[in-house]
Amino acid sequence: VCEPRMVAYCMKIDNDACENVEREDTPQKCLIGIVKLWVHHKHRRKHIATMLMDCICQTFIYAHTIGTTDIAWCQPTNMGKQFAQKYC
């Protein structure tokens, strides 16, 4: 699930083992927010989430490809944080 967004806050990258994801204080410009991105555990590590994100970036805004710096991640889990760091 994604939504249009104008601003977002960068994630603080301190400790991968941390359960909570903290944010920076300064807002940054963005185009979309990823609210939910889920792949069944039996189908993970097969690049499905990457393919979904590539599709979102290519089709969310007509005639415009969204860059990875224009993506905001809304309250990611620990695994979501890891994926966001690799994808962006």
C-alpha positions as CSV (number, residue, x, y, z in Angstrom):
1,V,0.0,0.0,0.0
2,C,1.4,3.4,-0.9
3,E,0.2,7.0,-0.8
4,P,1.2,10.3,-2.2
5,R,3.3,12.4,0.3
6,M,5.0,15.8,0.2
7,V,7.4,15.5,3.2
8,A,8.8,12.7,5.4
9,Y,11.5,12.3,8.0
10,C,14.7,10.2,7.5
11,M,15.2,7.1,9.6
12,K,18.0,7.2,12.2
13,I,20.3,4.3,11.5
14,D,21.9,3.4,14.8
15,N,21.4,-0.2,15.7
16,D,19.9,-2.9,13.5
17,A,18.8,-4.9,16.6
18,C,16.7,-2.0,17.9
19,E,13.0,-2.8,17.8
20,N,11.9,0.8,17.4
21,V,12.7,2.9,14.4
22,E,13.5,6.5,15.2
23,R,13.3,9.5,12.9
24,E,15.4,12.6,12.2
25,D,14.0,16.0,13.2
26,T,14.3,17.7,9.8
27,P,11.6,16.9,7.2
28,Q,12.7,16.0,3.7
29,K,10.8,16.2,0.4
30,C,9.4,13.0,-1.0
31,L,6.7,11.8,-3.5
32,I,5.3,8.6,-2.1
33,G,5.0,6.9,1.3
34,I,5.1,3.1,1.6
35,V,2.6,2.2,4.2
36,K,2.6,-1.6,3.9
37,L,4.8,-3.9,1.9
38,W,4.5,-7.6,2.9
39,V,5.6,-10.9,1.4
40,H,4.6,-14.3,2.8
41,H,7.5,-15.8,4.7
42,K,7.7,-18.8,2.3
43,H,8.2,-16.5,-0.6
44,R,10.7,-14.1,0.8
45,R,14.3,-13.7,-0.5
46,K,13.0,-14.1,-4.1
47,H,13.0,-10.3,-4.9
48,I,9.2,-10.1,-4.8
49,A,9.3,-6.9,-2.7
50,T,11.9,-5.4,-5.0
51,M,9.7,-6.1,-8.0
52,L,6.7,-4.6,-6.3
53,M,8.7,-1.4,-5.4
54,D,10.1,-1.2,-9.0
55,C,6.5,-1.4,-10.3
56,I,5.3,1.3,-7.9
57,C,8.2,3.6,-8.9
58,Q,7.5,3.2,-12.6
59,T,3.7,3.5,-12.5
60,F,2.6,5.5,-9.5
61,I,2.9,8.9,-11.2
62,Y,2.0,8.9,-14.9
63,A,5.0,9.5,-17.2
64,H,7.4,9.9,-14.3
65,T,9.7,7.4,-12.7
66,I,10.2,7.9,-8.9
67,G,13.7,7.7,-7.7
68,T,14.7,5.9,-4.5
69,T,15.4,9.2,-2.8
70,D,11.8,10.2,-3.2
71,I,10.4,7.2,-1.2
72,A,9.2,7.5,2.4
73,W,8.7,4.4,4.6
74,C,5.9,4.7,7.2
75,Q,6.8,3.0,10.5
76,P,8.8,0.1,9.1
77,T,9.4,-3.1,11.1
78,N,12.9,-4.2,11.7
79,M,12.8,-6.3,8.5
80,G,11.2,-3.5,6.6
81,K,14.0,-1.1,7.8
82,Q,16.6,-3.6,6.4
83,F,14.7,-3.8,3.1
84,A,14.4,0.0,2.8
85,Q,18.2,0.4,3.5
86,K,19.0,-2.1,0.7
87,Y,16.5,-0.8,-1.7
88,C,17.3,2.8,-1.3
